[in-house]
Amino acid sequence: MVFRRERSRAASASRRRNTGMMEYSSSGGLQQARVAAPGRKRPSLAAIYRPVRHEMEELERRLDQVIEGAPADLKEQLAYTLKAGGKRIRPALTLLAGSFYRYDVDLLLPMGTAVELLHTATLLHDDTIDSSHIRRGKLTANRLWGNVNAVLLGDYLSAASAHMVAEAGKAWSLRSVTDTRSIRAMELLAQTIMNICGGAIEESLHPFDADEERYFTRIARKTASLFSAAAESGALLSEAPDQAVECLKNYGYKLGMGFQIVDDILDFGSDVRRGSLTLPVILFLQREENRWVRETLERDTERGVKLLIEMVSGSPVVDECYRIAGDLCTQACAELEQLPRTPAYSSLVNLARYIARHES
């Protein structure tokens, strides 16, 4: 078992953590107003999506078309997977990011659909790798139809995603034969797939690795990369200025980092059982007074896992992780400061608030 000892809590709290594109302090946080301030009502997704609600409805119809256009043997599995109750945050991010400048539904809808198809494909592969049996309160595809079918279903959705990106490229070519932004958007999704796969491989090679830096690198690849690509592609296809593209890209990245930290807080027990140490556990094990838990985990993995789940649940590190996620979501909102104050701007700010406070 690989297990990396970390510095004491005092040393950890005093240093600045670097996640690649931003810095934050778990002890001090940001000076600006926090998006997860106590007493602030959590916004609803319906309200957040209001500026693009008609496009979100059309996106559902596009997903239905993917199901209907599939071979007969796949339709049931695709319908079960694509209609499993996802929140559609990533495609909404593409549509909202594309709302600030030249909004073209013929470009943005295929791209948003591609983002959702790719996200669903990654979930199928994740569930298969992790031998997960439940997702969103329902049996997983690998549990129902076996690992081989689940992997192939994920591959099919990845190909369907690429097909949708090509559709956006065709629409772009009718507008401009010289501008390369549609090609950049295609490259972006391809690079995102490589990032996600790289993060998954890294995770599988280093089970029970209590390394904070490795954790942030992993979630940047597996989660934040797709959030970032969703926002950046929307900006690119709306002909946003380069500075605005960069701002929306960074917004998506930081939002994705915050999202994954909150998600890991909610499900750290399952992660520990499969050998993945997420931020709550990593911060807990860094504390000197918890040295004996580290030693137990090294001697007896099964007993150590049970101890971790029991002790982390009631530990102050849970609140610390929420603070870190809130700081990242606040930093995401700061990236929007240079953008026009449109309904989409308000929705993106509220999306950060939603993610910082989400409970399931």
WOGI-V648511 format. One record per helix or strand. SS is the DSSP state (A for helix, B for strand). FROM is the first residue (numbers start at 1). LEN is the number of residues. If there is no record, write none. Layout:
# WOGI-V648511
ss:from:len
SS:FROM:LEN
SS:FROM:LEN
This chain:
# WOGI-V648511
ss:from:len
A:9:6
B:17:2
B:23:2
A:45:4
A:50:19
A:72:11
A:89:9
A:105:26
B:134:2
B:138:2
A:141:5
A:147:29
A:181:25
A:212:26
A:242:25
A:268:6
A:279:8
A:288:12
A:301:13
A:317:18
A:343:15
